[in-house]
Amino acid sequence: MAALRRDFLPEDLAQPLTAAGLHGVIAVQARTTEHETEFLLRLMDDSPIIQGIVGWFDLTEPDIGTRLADIDPRIVGFREILQGQPDEVLMQPELARGIRALAEHRLSYDLLIYERQLPAAIHLVDRCPETTFVLDHLAKPQMLGGPSLTWRDQIARLAERPNVIAKVSGLATEFAPPQSGPTLFAPYVSHLRACFSDDRLLFGSDWPVSILAGPYGTVATDLLDAVPFAAEQARRAYPRLAES
């Protein structure tokens, strides 16, 4: 993916973000290193468009409570790259313990998984009922031929958990080749809206990966046309935003 082999910084996003009628972003980790989380916080020092960070550190650490008590208040949640991991990783007691500890500090947990991992993710959510979960990219459903019956069923089951919010993001780049368009997204978004109330749906651009499917404005507008978006949904997904 040669188009992504360069640095993408806040100044690259400022103009297209404003053109799309948006005024701020939550920067979400892409690598499982604390160095990247620190880098995102440094970017936030100089960029008013970044309003919060979903970062990373090892939530299975034995002293997780102490670590969380000392984190930068601009961090609003954490994410692990769970997609493609064996189900056993999602079943780890140590992971559930760390995710449960997030609730004490009003921190959320982003679920980055594939469709086939939804049953294991539901099991994880059930072990952490006080923590807010944000499902990223609709669990990356298979796109050929439309939503599968399995995906529909598992999404409906996940939506029964009131502590889960679904982020409508990443759809454009799951097509082969990547492409944008509201008619392409419609069957997935309509099922989400049937399962989650609109106040439990969150817009995510997936920038800069989204440029593989089209300019920021095109991809963002296609999704924003499909999802009733309000800042309150972001604050519900990431409660710490309300404190900043």
ABEGO torsion letter per residue (X at the ends): XAAABBBBBAAAAAAAAAAAGBABBBBBBABBBAAAAAAAAAAAAABAABABBBBBBBAABAAAAAAAAABBAABABBBBBABGBBAAAAABAAAAAAAAAAAAAGBBBBBBBBAAAAAAAAAAAAABAABBBBBBGGGGBBABGEBBAAAAAAAAAAAABAABBBBBBGAAAABOBBBBEAAAAAAAAAAAAAABBAAABBBBAGOAAAAAAEBAAAAAAAAAAABBBBAAAAAAABAAAAAX
